[in-house]
């Protein structure tokens, strides 16, 4: 079977670890591990059963870990502008409306910080791996728990601190930017309908 995390965890671990162990692993997923798992899930040669289990049990954790938004200048202007003045600012409204609409559809993945991971969760994960009951003919990854402990910094760091995502405004003030989205949609609607009325006056 192939590796999910190269040199550390194979498909067999993700297939046969119990749900409690998998949940402990889920709490250790940061943006780095999230990207590793995302690449594995998108690889057409990956084992379908392993892919299905990872998506089912860890999909939300992975999506949250890798979720990012390009806060470009237009979006930054919208964040800093009061709702009363949104109609007067010079921005690409279509682009901003599209991005804010996408954010609204995915806001469950927004977070202001990436929380620190805990050694206790790592210990629970490693202990669970050592108790996996593999079916006949399937073997654990070589020196599994020893290799994991030697590479523990991938999963947690001593005195790890929360890391800011740069999305604090969107994570903590969703009511405010959703109202701004509605205001921009209204401005866009008015521009279109006023244009139609102007054209009709010529006939």
C-alpha positions in Angstrom: 0.0 0.0 0.0 1.1 3.5 -0.7 2.1 6.3 1.8 -0.4 9.0 2.7 2.2 11.0 4.5 5.5 10.0 2.9 7.7 7.9 5.1 5.4 8.2 8.1 1.8 6.9 7.6 0.5 4.5 5.0 -2.9 3.9 3.6 -3.3 0.9 5.9 -3.1 3.1 9.0 -5.9 5.3 7.7 -8.0 2.4 6.7 -7.7 0.4 9.9 -7.2 2.9 12.8 -10.3 3.4 14.9 -12.5 6.5 14.8 -11.0 7.8 18.2 -7.5 7.6 16.8 -8.5 9.2 13.6 -10.2 12.0 15.5 -7.0 12.6 17.5 -5.1 12.8 14.2 -7.7 15.3 12.9 -7.0 17.7 15.8 -3.3 17.6 14.7 -4.0 18.8 11.1 -2.6 22.2 10.3 -2.1 23.9 7.0 1.0 21.9 6.2 -0.5 18.5 6.9 -3.7 19.7 5.3 -1.9 20.3 2.0 -0.2 16.9 2.2 -3.5 15.2 2.6 -5.1 17.3 -0.1 -2.4 16.2 -2.6 -3.0 12.6 -1.6 -6.8 12.9 -2.0 -6.3 14.4 -5.5 -3.9 11.7 -6.7 -5.7 9.4 -9.1 -3.4 6.5 -8.0 -4.5 6.7 -4.3 -6.5 3.9 -2.9 -10.3 4.7 -3.3 -11.3 3.2 0.1 -8.6 5.2 1.9 -9.6 8.3 0.1 -13.3 7.8 0.9 -12.5 7.3 4.7 -10.3 10.3 4.9 -12.9 12.5 3.2 -15.7 11.2 5.4 -13.9 11.5 8.7 -11.4 14.3 8.1 -12.8 16.3 5.2 -14.0 19.3 7.2 -10.7 19.5 9.2 -8.7 19.4 6.0 -10.8 22.0 4.3 -10.6 24.3 7.4 -6.8 23.9 7.6 -6.1 24.8 4.0 -8.8 27.4 3.6 -7.4 30.7 2.5 -8.7 33.8 0.7 -6.7 36.2 -1.4 -7.6 39.5 0.3 -6.8 41.8 -2.6 -6.9 45.6 -2.6 -10.6 45.8 -3.7 -11.7 43.4 -0.9 -9.5 45.3 1.6 -11.2 48.6 0.6 -14.7 47.0 1.1 -13.6 45.9 4.6 -12.6 49.4 5.6 -15.5 51.3 4.0 -18.7 51.9 5.9 -21.8 50.4 4.3 -23.2 53.9 3.7 -20.3 54.8 1.4 -20.0 51.5 -0.6 -21.8 52.9 -3.6 -19.3 55.7 -4.0 -16.0 53.7 -4.0 -14.1 52.8 -7.1 -13.7 49.0 -7.1 -14.4 46.1 -9.4 -17.8 45.3 -7.9 -18.4 42.2 -9.9 -15.2 40.7 -8.6 -15.8 41.7 -5.0 -19.4 40.4 -5.1 -18.2 37.1 -6.6 -15.6 36.7 -3.8 -17.9 37.7 -1.0 -20.6 35.4 -2.3 -18.0 32.5 -2.3 -17.0 33.4 1.2 -20.6 33.3 2.4 -21.0 29.9 0.9 -17.9 28.6 2.7 -17.9 30.7 5.9 -18.0 27.5 8.0 -14.3 27.1 7.2 -13.3 30.6 8.2 -11.2 31.1 11.3 -9.2 34.0 12.7 -6.3 31.8 14.0 -4.9 28.3 13.6 -5.0 26.9 17.2 -2.0 25.3 18.8 -1.9 21.5 18.6 -1.6 19.5 21.8 0.9 16.8 22.8 -1.9 14.9 24.5 -3.7 14.5 21.1 -0.4 13.3 19.5 0.1 10.8 22.3 -3.5 9.5 21.9 -2.9 9.2 18.2 0.3 7.3 18.5 -1.1 5.0 21.2 -4.1 4.3 19.0 -1.8 3.4 16.1 0.0 0.9 18.2 -3.3 -0.9 18.9 -4.5 -1.2 15.3 -5.7 -4.7 14.4 -4.6 -5.3 10.8 -6.2 -8.0 8.7 -4.2 -10.9 7.6 -1.6 -10.0 4.9 -1.6 -6.3 5.8 1.3 -4.9 7.8 1.9 -1.6 9.6 4.3 1.0 8.2 7.9 0.1 9.3 8.9 1.2 12.8 5.6 3.2 12.9 5.5 4.6 16.4 9.3 5.2 16.6 9.3 7.1 13.3 6.3 9.2 14.3 7.9 10.1 17.6 11.1 11.1 15.8 9.1 13.4 13.5 6.7 14.7 16.2 7.4 18.3 15.2 5.2 17.8 12.1 2.3 17.1 14.4 2.9 19.5 17.2 5.5 21.8 18.6 6.4 22.5 22.2 4.9 25.8 23.3 3.1 26.1 20.0 1.2 29.4 19.7 -2.0 30.2 17.7 -1.1 31.5 14.2 -3.2 34.3 12.6 -4.7 33.5 9.3 -5.2 37.1 8.1 -8.9 36.5 7.9 -9.9 37.8 11.4 -12.3 40.4 9.9 -14.2 37.8 7.9 -14.2 35.2 10.7 -15.4 37.5 13.4 -17.7 40.0 11.6 -19.7 37.9 9.2 -22.8 39.9 9.8 -21.0 43.1 8.8 -19.5 41.9 5.5 -22.7 40.0 4.5 -24.6 43.2 4.9 -21.9 44.9 2.7 -22.4 42.1 0.1 -26.2 42.8 0.1 -25.4 46.6 -0.4 -23.1 45.9 -3.3 -25.7 43.6 -4.9 -28.3 46.4 -4.5 -25.9 48.9 -6.1 -25.2 46.5 -9.0 -29.0 46.0 -9.4 -29.7 49.7 -9.4 -27.0 50.4 -12.0 -28.4 47.7 -14.3 -32.1 48.8 -13.9 -31.2 52.5 -14.2 -29.4 51.7 -17.4 -32.3 49.9 -18.8 -34.7 52.8 -17.9 -32.3 55.2 -19.6 -32.3 53.2 -22.8 -36.1 52.9 -22.8 -36.4 56.6 -22.6 -34.8 56.9 -26.0 -37.7 55.1 -27.7 
